[in-house]
Amino acid sequence: MPSEIASRVVILGTGGTIAGTAANPADHVGYVAGQRAAAELLGVLPGAAAVGVETEQVAQIDSKDMDRATWQRLAGRARHHLGRPEVAGVVVTHGTDTLEETAWLLHRVLAPLKPLVLTAAMRPATALSPDGPQNLADALVVARWPGAGGVVAVLAGAIHGAAELRKLHPYRVDAFASADAGPLGLVEAGQVRQFRPWPRGSVNLGLPKLGQAMAGASAQAWPWVEIVSSHADARPEGVHALVAAGVRGLVVACSGNGSVHAALLPALAQARASGVVVWRATRCLGGSIVADVDDDDDGIGPATPLSPWAARLELTLRLLCGAAA
Ligand code: SIN
């Protein structure tokens, strides 16, 4: 069991469907996200689950509207609470729509030893059978679980690491998966069944630098990075327009194993020549680009194992601390 010294948990509320309400309990779609405070979400759990739990409202938004300033505030509050010796872990209630991005950001800039557990819901708090209360209860279990650590997301009874987390479905309650890796573990009747190690820290990082760079820079000063998509009938004008407008980095959401439409290649090469950092990521929902040993380099920068959305954040952070390849 966790030590008596570190048994508290802090819930940081940011909004989302888990805090959403609809006039009609049968309505799973026409609700308003981000209406209930984190304290109210905690209030519906059985008393024992809520003992030793604090709440703090960091934001109250639909996560489609997540922005840099909110991320900075969230990372700062999570860092603060994780640093308290009496706190075992921190839970973040969030929307599902950009959960993957927030998970990756927190993983990279905090890389906590203690558990930082994101949770969310697909149905609003007013639904006939809301998934939020069970997800929150499971997240609290993980936040206190002996040996747990790193940034994870807990939904529908599964624990996902920040690096593998993908939202795969727009409606179903089990909307998330860990692609090839499978979930890191399950939460079953208040117990964790673990399959893989906790994602403490991060690989390949210069993490303190990333964290400091993000904390130190004003949100406006973050470098501008966009995703451009390679698809059938692609055209180069979008790339040219972004470069002309001052974009600093581009992530190409590539087809398949990193292939890029021939119509985009000259524009991307020009972008690189003018100093824009260009990365490639696959638009496939699972897996990551497998390197071509024969090296058919088309002039685009390195492939990343990340989704285009996580790669966009990664490139933003690297540019912010001057470490972009
Ligand atoms: C949101 O992402 O805030 C709304 C959608 C959801 O939480 O499922």
Residues whose N, C-alpha, C, O or C-beta is under 5 A from the ligand:
A	BS01	SIN	G16 T17 I18 A33 I61 D62 S63 K64 H94 G95 T96 D97 T98 A121 M122
